[in-house]
Amino acid sequence: MLAGNLQTCSLHDAVAMTFDGQHPCPLCKAIAAAKKSEQKDQGILVTQKLEFPPVQARLVLTAPSPIEIPSPNTFAESLSQKPPTPPPREFFV
């Protein structure tokens, strides 16, 4: 719209005509008409109610699984034991 107004007016007048709201371009008129038609259509809005057939509820209870107790850490225990003294002789033969 500004470009069209610049062809016939000065820059100051073209900017003023573009944003004053009294000189709408064809695009602005089409948008205004669409907004008016949207407002009319909103009153006709039809809502649909969703209906679901009744379902028999079944509640199933299960016993909790037993808790596993982790085995003791045998590796840590072996580190705390002292090695045999003297070392076995068969090891060095």
N, C-alpha and C positions, 0 to 999 in steps of 0.2 A: 504494500500500500504506500509506503514511504517513497519507493522508487517511482510509482505512478504519479504521486503528488509532486515529486521533484521535476517532472517533465513540464508541469504547468505553473509551478510556483517557485518562490525563493526557498532556500533551505529553512529559514525560520518559519515561514508560513506552512511549508510541507510538513515539518515536524509537528507544528501546532494542529494541523488538520488531521494528521495521523492519530494523535493521541487524545483529541478532545472528545471523541465519542459521538459527535454530531455528523461526521462524514464517514460512515462505515463503507468498507469495500465489499464486493460481492462475496468474498470468503467469510467476512465477519457476519454478513446477513445470513448466509447459509448456516453458520454455527449457531446464531441466535435462534433461527427457525428450528433447528434440531433440538436445542435445549428446551424450547417450548413444547415440542412434540413429546419429548421424554417425560416432562412433567405431567402431561395428560395421560400417558401410558402407565404411569406409576399408580394411578387410582384404579386401574383395571387388573392389577396384579392378583393372580389367583394362586392360592397356596394349596398344596396337596398334603393330606395327612397320610403318613405311612402307617400301615397297619401290619402287624406281625401276628401270626397264629400263636396261640398259647402253647408253651412248651412245658412239659412236666419236669420240674427241677429234681435232680437226683444228687444227693450228697453222699460222697464216698469218703470214709475215713480209713486211713492206713496207719499202721504202727510205724514209728520211726525206726530206721535201721540202727543197729548197734554201732557205737562209736569205737573205732579202732584206736587202741593205745599204741603209740609207736614203741618199737623195741629199743632197749637201752643202747646207747652208742658204745659198742665194744671197742671200736678203734681208739676212742679217747681214753678208755680204761687201760688199754695196752700201753699207751704212752706214759701213763703215770707209774707203771711198774718199773723197777730197776732191772737192768739186764743181769743175767746170771754171771757170777764171778767165780772163778776165772772162766774165760770163754771155752767152749767145748774144743777139745784137741782135734777131734775128727775134722773139724772145719778147716784146719790149716794143713792137712796132710796132702 
